Amino acid sequence: MNFNGSIADDADACDNHYGSDSSSSSESEGWLTRCNVSSDDDDCPPAEMATADVIDPIRLPPDERFSYMIQGVPGMQLTVQCSNATGIGHQLWPATFLMAAALEKRHRSSPGYWKGKTVLELGSGCGLVGLVAAALGAHVMLTDLPTVLDLLSSNVTANLPAILAAGGRAEVTALQWGKDAPPPGWGSPDLVLGADLVYHRELYPVLLDTLRQFGSATTILLANVRRWSHNEQQFFRPARKHFAIRDIIGEVDPLAVPALAGLASLSKLRLYEFHHLPLPARPALN
């Protein structure tokens, strides 16, 4: 399955977007890569060192419940409970809404496209991306660390009537990158989704290891905020040894996504499509 309807290897796109950036400071890079947003670690520089276009979570209402209207499906509203106080996995980030907009755009251009498609989401957090896919009719497996599953499961249950009415399905399971295999029956889904997964360089090798475990026919879609370019190259350069990677941000206009209006990180959002490269031919046995 090709998300954008064409097959092309634009490996240089990553160099174009993840080349040298003289405005990035090593102090800011260290803050994000070593520390959580709310870390009290004495080894972490203060959060003020990270500019707003780098650390830019979605502002939540006082009850930390976020309502989201799916574009192109009249009356389809999802509600997710989040928690700014319990870590970055319980918050909403800009890449979430870019990814949701990409799914919705495909639905508007090809109504029913997601019906019956199998979709696995990595690092689901509050679950909004996976819930959007399920509410468009996909069969979705939402995954994250065990510490996130209670909140994630609660959000799936709260939105189950809308999902079932659309003919979709949503399940939740734990999946730790680099350690756990894909859930049984989910080794080759049609699509793997990940919103804002490329942010912590210590996790790059295990994230890549997990992505490589999915079948060769699986399309992978990653959305993220371009933070510090030379840091993120440590993920994209080795990834290009295994995947053809296209930057498809041009297919979704972030300025047209209501939830992203006014965000400082708007210009740094990126959307990438991954396809497995063919395995090298084995030498013939004599």
N, C-alpha and C positions, 0 to 999 in steps of 0.2 A: 504494500500500500504506500503510495506517495501522497503525503499530506498536501503538497502544493500542485500535484497533478503532473509533475515533470521529474525526470531523473537527470541530475547533473552533479558533478563533483567540483565544488568550488572551494578547494582546500585553502587557497590563498585568502579567502574571506576572513579566516581567523587571524591571519597575520595583519590584515588591514585593520581589523577592529581591536586586536590585542597586541599591537606593536608598542614601541616605546612611548611613554607618556610622561613628559618631564614635569607635569603638574602633580604627579603622585609622590607623596612623601613616604619614606621608609617607616617613619613613626606611625603614620596612619595605617599603612599596610599591616604592621605588626599588631596594631590594636584589633583589627577585625579578624585576622587569621588566628590569633591566640586567644581571643576573649569573646565571650558572649556579650550581647548588647548591654545587659544589665550586670556584668561581672563585677564583683568586688575584689577580684584578685589583685594583690598588691603589685604584681608583676605587670599589670595592664596599665598602659597610659590612660589618661582620662578621656572620656567619650568625646569631649569637645574637639579632640584632634581629628575626628572623623567628620567630614563635612556632610551637610544635609543631602547632597546628591548621592552619597554613598550609603548612609544609614537613613532610610526613608520609609519606615513602616506606615501602614495605612492607619489613619486616625479612626478610633472606634468610638461609638456612643458610650455614655456612662455605664450602661449595663453590659458592654462589650459583646453585644449581639449585633451581627451585621446582616442586613437584608440585601439580597442581590436579585435584580430582575434580569432574566435571560433575554438578550436581544433577539428578536425574531420569533419569539414564542409568546404570544399574548397571554398575560395573566400568570406566567410561570415565574414564581418567586421562590428563592431559596433563602434560608436563614441559618447562619452558623454562629455558634458560641465560640468566642476566642478569650484569651487571657494574656494581657501584656505583662502581668506580674510573674508568670511562670515559665518564661523563656521564649526564645525565638521560634521554637516549634509550635507555639500556641498563638502566634500572631499572624496577621495578614501582611503580605509584602507585595510590592507593585507587580512583580513578574507573574503573580497569581492571576491578575486581571488581564494581562497581556495574553496569557495562555487561554483563559476562558474566552476572550474575544476571538482568538484564532479558531477555537472549536465552534463558536457561534457563527462565524463567517462561513465556514464550510457548510454548516447546516442551512444557512440562508441561501447559499448558492446551489446547494444540492439537498433539498428537503428530504429527510429520512436517511441521509447518508450514514449517520451514526447508529441507526437501528441494528441491533445485533452485533455490532463491532465489539471485540474484546479489547479492553483498555486497562492497563496497569499503571498506577501512579506511584512514584517513589517519593518519599518525604512528604506525605500528604498534609501533615500539620492539621489545620482546622478542617481540611477536606474540601474546600470550595471547588477546586479544579475538577477533582474526581466526581463531585456531585453534579457539576454542570454537564459533564460527559454522560453521566447516568440519566440526568433529566432530559437529555437529547436522545435517549433510547439505547445507549451503549450498556454493555455488561462490564462493570468496573470493579477492579480489586484495588482498594486504597491501602497503602502500606506506610508504616513508619516504625519508630522505635517503640518498645513496650510502654515506655513512660507517657507516650502521646495517645495510646489507643483508647483510653476511657473517653477523652474529649472527642476523638475522631468517631468512635462508635456512637456516642450520643448525638452527634451532628447527622450521621447517616440515618439513625432512627427517626430523628425529628423531621427529616425531609423525605422519608420513605413513601408517604402517600403520593407526592408529586412524581417521584421516580417511577413508581409502579404504574401510575396513570399514563406515563409516557412510554411504557413498555421497557423501561430500563431495569437494571439490577445493580446493587452496590453491596460489596462485602468488604470486610476489614481484616487485616492480619498484620502481624509483626514481620518486618524484614530489615535486618541489619546489614548494611552494605559490606561486601567483602567477606561476610561470614555465612549468611543464609542464602540458600539457593532460591530461585523463584518458587512461589507456592505450587503445589501439585496441580498440573493442568494449565499452568500459566507460564510455561517456558517459551512459548511463541505467540504472545498476544498480537493483535493487529497493530497496537500502538502502545508505547511506553511514554509516559509524561513525567516531567520534572520541572517544577517552578522554583527558581532560586536555590538550586542545589550546589552551584559552583561558587562557593564563597569562603571555604575554609581549606587551605592547601593541604593540611594534614589528612583530609578526607578524599582528596583527588584520586589517589591510587585505588582505594576501595570502591569509590563510586564507579570508576572506569571498569574495575573488575566485575562489578555487578552488571553494568550495561552490556559487557561482552558475553554474559551468560544467556542472553535472550537469543532466540532463533534468528537465522539470517534473513527471514522475510519480515521481521518486526521493524517497523519504523519507530524511531525515537525522536521525541520533540522536547527540547530543553529551552526554557525561558529564564533569563537572568538579567540582573543589573550589572553592567560593566563597571567594576569597581577599580581595581588596580591592575593595569594591563599585564605587566611582566609577571605578576603573581598568577593570573588566570591562564597564561600561556602554559604553565606547568600542568594544567589539565588538557588543554586543547592540542598541544603539540603531540603528546603521546596518543591522544585519542585519534588523531588523523592517521596513525599507523594501522588502525583497525576499522575506521569508519570514513566514508565520504560525508563531509559536513557542508551544509549549505546555510548561509545566513539568509533567512526569509523574512526579516523584519519588514521589508518593503511590502509584504502582503497583508500586514495588519497595521493600521495607522493608530499609534498610541494616542494621538490627539483626539481621536474619535471615540475613545473609551471613557465613558463618564466617570468611572471610579478613579481614573488616573489624572483627572483635571487638576492642574495646579501643583502637581508633585515635582519636587526638585530633581528627581532622578529620571524624569521622562525621557530626556535625550540619551540616557545611558542604557535604556532597555534594549535587549537583543533577543531574537528568537532563532533557534538553530534546529535544523532537521538532520538527523543522523541516519545513514544506511550502512549496513555491514559491507566492508570490502570483501571481494572474493578471496577465499583462502588460496595461498600459492599452491600451484600444482606440485604433487609429490613426484620425485624422480622415479622413473620406471625401474622395476626390479629386473636385474639381469638373470 
